[in-house]
Amino acid sequence: MVEKSEDPMQGASNLYALDASDPNARLIDRKGHSDADIEQIGDLMAALAQLRDAEQRLTEASQRYMKLGSTDMKALHFLIVSQNTGTIATPGAIAVHLDISTASTTKLLDRLEAAGHIIRSPHPHDRRALAISITHETYEAAVETVGRQQAKRFHAAARLTHDERDVVIRFLQDMTNEITVHEGQWDPPEP
């Protein structure tokens, strides 16, 4: 019989301990790895989970502050970057960036325009297209809240040496490659 812990965080701290999540080595072969290495890898996975949790809380707080959904926030971020780089944002470019249909893009732009976040205007070089820009007020609100908070990640990266950043970059890219799910990979079998 397994006893319940009085400490609610005890279970959370075990989430990334290999012996707790894969006690029979069904998923991960531990041969060639010391107990200290396995424990440190568990600590690394827990640190990544803490980062994901902090980013999720930041995303949720910024969505509440801006009174917008996730796709709306991604669209505004795209518009901020477009403005900062002198790129003319079009509905088509937004649709491609967000990977949504043109109909969904139209609804998104209607919603953002009605809330006073964007301006639609004629494209300066293409009579068939529209140029989409973020309003000054929304730009300033996003930069001074969400943007300023997100920018703090720079400081953590800047505290690393050049070589340490290279290691972290390789690790994150390798981790991304390891966990990328390809289209159709988990589709249920056809009857």
C-alpha angles and dihedrals in degrees: 000000000000115000119223117239119238089215110078090202092057091079092046092052089053094053092092098033104113094217090056099044099036107019095161096046089242093141105026128038106220096192112126093021122105122225088249091053092049091049092048092049088052089052089051092051090049090051090052089050090051089052091050090049092049091048091048091051090049091049092049093047092049092048090052092047094048091037090229139122128243096266091047090053092049090051092051091048088052090051092049091052090045090053093045092052097041092245120147108234116215130188088250093054090048091050091051093046093050094037092230133131124266089248091054090046091053091051091047092050092046089053094046092046093049089052091051097247101117142029124216115209137162113281108251095225106025119054091197095056138067127225114224120204135175117244118251091243094052092044091053094044092050095045095047095048118021095020095049091049094046090049090063088077086072090067093056090050092045091056089064122084119246090257093048090052089052089054092048092047092051091046094050093046091048091047090050091051091049095053101036111125113213123218111279093009094121100027111138115253115265115250 
